[in-house]
Amino acid sequence: QVQLVESGGGLVHAGGSLRLSCVPSERTSSTSFMGWFRQAPGKEREFVARILWSGGSTYAVDSVKGRFTISRDNAKNTVYLQMNSLTAEDTAVYYCYADLYGGNRYWGAGIQVTVSS
């Protein structure tokens, strides 16, 4: 059972930046993708961005392109979500996830990001 630990959330003013981090509890060669979802109050959880763990290619939803950057540090076994130019619409609980080649998906507990306007 892989556990994911998120950090870096908090309260920021509109236009500000935050960097989220996600660290799996164990290093595994079976990780295919890692990424982030978010869930705003009263809304469904939505995909934000993902990164191919081995090759590093990335994909992000249109609403965050140009503002959010996903990256990973293989040596630290950590995935990051750099969030710039934050708006109130980015306020949500952000969830890290990891997909394994066997088909399992693991989730972090979630971390709050609040953007004040």
C-alpha positions as a LaTeX table, in Angstrom:
\begin{tabular}{lrrr}
\hline
Residue & $x$ (\AA) & $y$ (\AA) & $z$ (\AA) \\
\hline
Gln1 & 0.00 & 0.00 & 0.00 \\
Val2 & 1.62 & 3.23 & $-1.17$ \\
Gln3 & 0.90 & 6.29 & 0.91 \\
Leu4 & 1.25 & 9.76 & $-0.53$ \\
Val5 & 2.05 & 12.73 & 1.66 \\
Glu6 & 1.25 & 16.22 & 0.37 \\
Ser7 & 2.67 & 19.46 & 1.68 \\
Gly8 & 2.93 & 23.12 & 0.73 \\
Gly9 & $-0.68$ & 24.22 & 0.81 \\
Gly10 & $-2.03$ & 27.22 & 2.65 \\
Leu11 & $-3.51$ & 30.67 & 2.25 \\
Val12 & $-2.26$ & 33.06 & $-0.40$ \\
His13 & $-3.47$ & 36.30 & $-1.92$ \\
Ala14 & $-4.71$ & 36.39 & $-5.49$ \\
Gly15 & $-1.78$ & 36.65 & $-7.87$ \\
Gly16 & 0.48 & 34.80 & $-5.49$ \\
Ser17 & 2.22 & 31.45 & $-5.75$ \\
Leu18 & 2.42 & 28.18 & $-3.90$ \\
Arg19 & 4.34 & 24.98 & $-4.51$ \\
Leu20 & 2.80 & 21.68 & $-3.56$ \\
Ser21 & 4.92 & 18.61 & $-2.94$ \\
Cys22 & 3.96 & 14.95 & $-2.86$ \\
Val23 & 6.16 & 12.16 & $-1.58$ \\
Pro24 & 5.26 & 8.48 & $-1.81$ \\
Ser25 & 5.92 & 6.38 & 1.26 \\
Glu26 & 8.05 & 4.04 & $-0.79$ \\
Arg27 & 10.01 & 4.14 & $-3.98$ \\
Thr28 & 8.62 & 1.85 & $-6.64$ \\
Ser29 & 9.66 & 1.10 & $-10.18$ \\
Ser30 & 6.01 & 0.43 & $-10.99$ \\
Thr31 & 4.94 & 4.07 & $-10.99$ \\
Ser32 & 3.64 & 5.17 & $-14.37$ \\
Phe33 & 2.09 & 8.57 & $-13.69$ \\
Met34 & 1.84 & 10.90 & $-10.77$ \\
Gly35 & $-0.27$ & 14.00 & $-10.69$ \\
Trp36 & $-2.83$ & 16.19 & $-9.04$ \\
Phe37 & $-6.58$ & 16.54 & $-8.85$ \\
Arg38 & $-8.49$ & 19.21 & $-6.98$ \\
Gln39 & $-11.93$ & 19.57 & $-5.48$ \\
Ala40 & $-13.51$ & 22.94 & $-4.83$ \\
Pro41 & $-16.39$ & 23.31 & $-2.37$ \\
Gly42 & $-19.61$ & 22.00 & $-3.87$ \\
Lys43 & $-17.87$ & 20.72 & $-7.00$ \\
Glu44 & $-16.66$ & 17.40 & $-8.27$ \\
Arg45 & $-13.03$ & 16.43 & $-8.11$ \\
Glu46 & $-11.29$ & 17.52 & $-11.29$ \\
Phe47 & $-8.01$ & 16.60 & $-12.94$ \\
Val48 & $-5.27$ & 19.25 & $-12.83$ \\
Ala49 & $-1.99$ & 17.85 & $-14.14$ \\
Arg50 & 0.08 & 14.70 & $-14.46$ \\
Ile51 & 3.65 & 13.68 & $-15.23$ \\
Leu52 & 5.06 & 10.50 & $-16.70$ \\
Trp53 & 7.38 & 9.32 & $-13.97$ \\
Ser54 & 10.03 & 7.79 & $-16.18$ \\
Gly55 & 10.08 & 10.13 & $-19.15$ \\
Gly56 & 8.91 & 13.34 & $-17.53$ \\
Ser57 & 6.36 & 14.34 & $-20.15$ \\
Thr58 & 3.54 & 16.39 & $-18.69$ \\
Tyr59 & $-0.07$ & 17.27 & $-19.33$ \\
Ala60 & $-2.25$ & 19.88 & $-17.65$ \\
Val61 & $-5.85$ & 20.95 & $-17.95$ \\
Asp62 & $-6.42$ & 24.10 & $-20.00$ \\
Ser63 & $-7.55$ & 26.19 & $-17.02$ \\
Val64 & $-4.10$ & 25.98 & $-15.42$ \\
Lys65 & $-1.83$ & 25.91 & $-18.46$ \\
Gly66 & 0.68 & 28.71 & $-18.36$ \\
Arg67 & 0.19 & 29.12 & $-14.59$ \\
Phe68 & 0.80 & 25.69 & $-13.07$ \\
Thr69 & 3.82 & 23.51 & $-13.69$ \\
Ile70 & 4.17 & 19.90 & $-12.67$ \\
Ser71 & 7.60 & 18.42 & $-12.23$ \\
Arg72 & 9.36 & 15.61 & $-10.44$ \\
Asp73 & 12.65 & 14.95 & $-8.75$ \\
Asn74 & 13.52 & 11.30 & $-9.16$ \\
Ala75 & 16.33 & 11.47 & $-6.63$ \\
Lys76 & 13.97 & 12.83 & $-3.99$ \\
Asn77 & 11.09 & 10.68 & $-5.20$ \\
Thr78 & 8.94 & 13.78 & $-5.14$ \\
Val79 & 6.44 & 15.37 & $-7.49$ \\
Tyr80 & 5.77 & 19.10 & $-7.38$ \\
Leu81 & 3.00 & 21.40 & $-8.52$ \\
Gln82 & 4.20 & 24.97 & $-8.89$ \\
Met83 & 1.18 & 27.24 & $-8.93$ \\
Asn84 & 1.56 & 30.85 & $-10.05$ \\
Ser85 & $-0.90$ & 33.67 & $-10.68$ \\
Leu86 & $-3.40$ & 32.04 & $-8.37$ \\
Thr87 & $-7.00$ & 33.17 & $-8.42$ \\
Ala88 & $-9.94$ & 32.55 & $-6.12$ \\
Glu89 & $-11.12$ & 29.89 & $-8.58$ \\
Asp90 & $-8.05$ & 27.82 & $-7.68$ \\
Thr91 & $-9.26$ & 27.48 & $-4.10$ \\
Ala92 & $-9.72$ & 23.77 & $-3.49$ \\
Val93 & $-8.40$ & 20.72 & $-1.75$ \\
Tyr94 & $-5.60$ & 19.37 & $-3.90$ \\
Tyr95 & $-5.01$ & 15.62 & $-4.06$ \\
Cys96 & $-1.85$ & 13.92 & $-5.20$ \\
Tyr97 & $-2.21$ & 10.58 & $-6.94$ \\
Ala98 & 0.04 & 7.85 & $-8.23$ \\
Asp99 & $-0.79$ & 5.33 & $-10.92$ \\
Leu100 & 1.06 & 2.05 & $-10.99$ \\
Tyr101 & 1.55 & $-0.10$ & $-14.08$ \\
Gly102 & $-0.48$ & $-2.83$ & $-12.44$ \\
Gly103 & $-3.51$ & $-0.55$ & $-12.62$ \\
Asn104 & $-3.73$ & 0.57 & $-9.01$ \\
Arg105 & $-4.20$ & 4.23 & $-8.18$ \\
Tyr106 & $-3.24$ & 5.67 & $-4.83$ \\
Trp107 & $-4.34$ & 8.96 & $-3.37$ \\
Gly108 & $-3.00$ & 11.39 & $-0.85$ \\
Ala109 & $-5.21$ & 12.71 & 1.92 \\
Gly110 & $-5.48$ & 16.10 & 0.27 \\
Ile111 & $-4.18$ & 19.54 & 1.15 \\
Gln112 & $-6.06$ & 22.82 & 1.31 \\
Val113 & $-5.18$ & 25.71 & $-0.97$ \\
Thr114 & $-7.08$ & 28.92 & $-0.30$ \\
Val115 & $-6.70$ & 32.00 & $-2.49$ \\
Ser116 & $-8.08$ & 35.21 & $-1.09$ \\
Ser117 & $-9.35$ & 37.79 & $-3.55$ \\
\hline
\end{tabular}
